[in-house]
Amino acid sequence: MSDCCVKPKPKSSQICPQCNVNCNPVTMRTLYQQIRFPENQQLVPDKYYFCPSRDCPTAYFSSTGTRIAKSLLITQQAIQNETLCYCFDISSACYQSALKTLTADAIKNFVIQRTKSSECACEIRNPSGQCCLAKFKQLEREHRLAI
């Protein structure tokens, strides 16, 4: 699999100062790719965290108090649409629908194969900088609990 989906060493997380959700760190590479021009040129190197809460206006915050709004992200609309896989534009709703019709395996296997072939770019396409495969499993668990 590509490096983005290899289980990384545990990283320190922080609580979002705006919504109190637990947030994981992201790389500067992720930020430079996610934040719209020209704001991405104003970034100060620091340790940043991504807030996964769809309703929180803060996308990233730094250890020194810098906040970056979701409105400045290239993926702002995708976040609002609950994109599951940013590399291949798969929404959570699409995958949930496929789970109901028993066609989800084809979608998940496609993403797994592309990931194994290093054809994903999670670190720069996903605003969290993380691989989406864990989210597929999470939706599957939620679906099993709902039936």
C-alpha positions in Angstrom: 0.0 0.0 0.0 1.1 3.6 -0.4 2.8 5.3 2.6 -0.4 7.3 3.4 -2.3 4.2 4.5 0.5 2.5 6.5 -0.4 2.7 10.2 1.7 5.7 11.4 3.2 6.0 14.9 0.8 7.5 17.4 0.8 11.2 17.1 -0.2 13.7 19.7 -3.6 15.2 19.3 -5.1 18.5 20.4 -8.6 19.7 21.2 -10.0 22.3 18.8 -10.2 25.6 20.5 -13.5 26.4 18.8 -15.6 23.2 19.1 -13.7 21.0 21.6 -13.3 18.1 19.2 -10.2 15.9 19.3 -7.9 16.8 16.3 -5.0 15.0 14.8 -1.8 16.7 13.4 -1.3 17.4 9.7 1.9 18.1 7.8 2.7 21.4 6.2 2.5 19.7 2.9 -1.2 19.0 3.5 -1.8 22.6 4.4 0.0 24.1 1.4 -2.1 21.8 -0.9 -5.4 22.4 0.9 -5.4 26.2 1.5 -6.4 28.4 -1.4 -4.0 30.8 -3.1 -2.9 33.4 -2.0 -3.6 32.5 1.7 -1.4 29.4 1.4 1.6 31.7 0.9 1.0 33.3 4.3 1.4 30.1 6.2 3.9 30.2 9.1 5.6 26.8 9.7 4.3 25.4 12.9 2.6 22.2 14.2 -1.0 22.3 12.9 -4.1 20.2 13.6 -7.1 19.4 11.5 -10.6 19.8 13.0 -12.8 17.0 11.5 -16.1 18.5 12.7 -18.2 19.4 9.7 -20.0 22.1 11.6 -16.9 23.9 13.0 -15.7 26.9 11.0 -12.1 26.1 11.9 -10.2 23.8 9.5 -6.8 24.0 11.0 -5.2 25.5 14.1 -1.6 25.7 15.3 0.1 25.1 18.6 0.7 28.8 18.8 -2.9 29.9 18.2 -3.2 30.4 14.5 -6.6 29.4 13.1 -7.4 28.7 9.5 -11.1 28.8 8.4 -12.7 26.0 6.4 -13.8 28.7 4.0 -10.2 29.0 2.9 -9.9 25.4 1.8 -10.0 24.0 -1.7 -12.0 21.1 -0.3 -14.5 23.2 1.6 -17.5 22.0 -0.4 -16.3 18.4 -0.3 -16.1 18.6 3.5 -19.7 19.9 3.6 -20.8 17.1 1.3 -19.2 14.5 3.6 -16.7 13.2 1.2 -15.4 9.8 2.2 -12.5 9.3 -0.2 -11.0 12.6 -1.5 -8.7 10.8 -4.0 -11.5 9.2 -5.9 -14.4 11.5 -5.0 -16.5 9.0 -3.1 -19.1 10.5 -0.8 -20.2 8.9 2.5 -23.8 8.9 1.2 -22.8 7.0 -2.0 -21.0 4.4 0.1 -23.9 4.1 2.6 -26.3 3.6 -0.3 -24.0 0.9 -1.7 -24.0 -0.8 1.7 -27.8 -1.0 1.7 -27.8 -2.5 -1.9 -24.9 -4.9 -1.1 -22.7 -3.3 -3.8 -20.2 -1.6 -1.4 -17.5 -4.2 -1.8 -16.7 -3.1 -5.4 -16.3 0.5 -4.2 -14.0 -0.4 -1.3 -12.0 -2.9 -3.3 -11.4 -0.2 -6.0 -10.0 2.1 -3.4 -7.9 -0.6 -1.8 -6.4 -1.6 -5.2 -5.6 2.0 -6.1 -4.0 2.5 -2.7 -1.9 -0.7 -3.1 -0.8 0.6 -6.5 0.2 3.9 -4.9 -2.4 5.7 -7.0 -3.8 7.7 -4.1 -2.7 11.0 -2.7 -4.3 11.1 0.7 -1.7 13.4 2.3 -2.6 16.2 -0.1 -6.2 15.5 -1.2 -7.7 14.7 2.1 -7.8 17.8 4.4 -7.0 15.5 7.4 -3.9 14.3 5.5 -5.0 10.7 6.4 -6.0 7.6 4.5 -9.7 7.1 4.1 -9.8 3.3 4.5 -10.5 3.5 8.3 -13.6 5.6 7.4 -14.9 2.9 5.2 -14.7 0.5 8.1 -16.4 3.0 10.4 -19.3 3.3 8.0 -19.5 -0.4 7.7 -19.7 -0.8 11.5 -22.4 1.9 11.7 -24.4 0.2 9.0 -24.2 -3.2 10.7 -25.4 -1.6 14.0 -28.3 0.1 12.2 -29.7 -3.1 10.7 
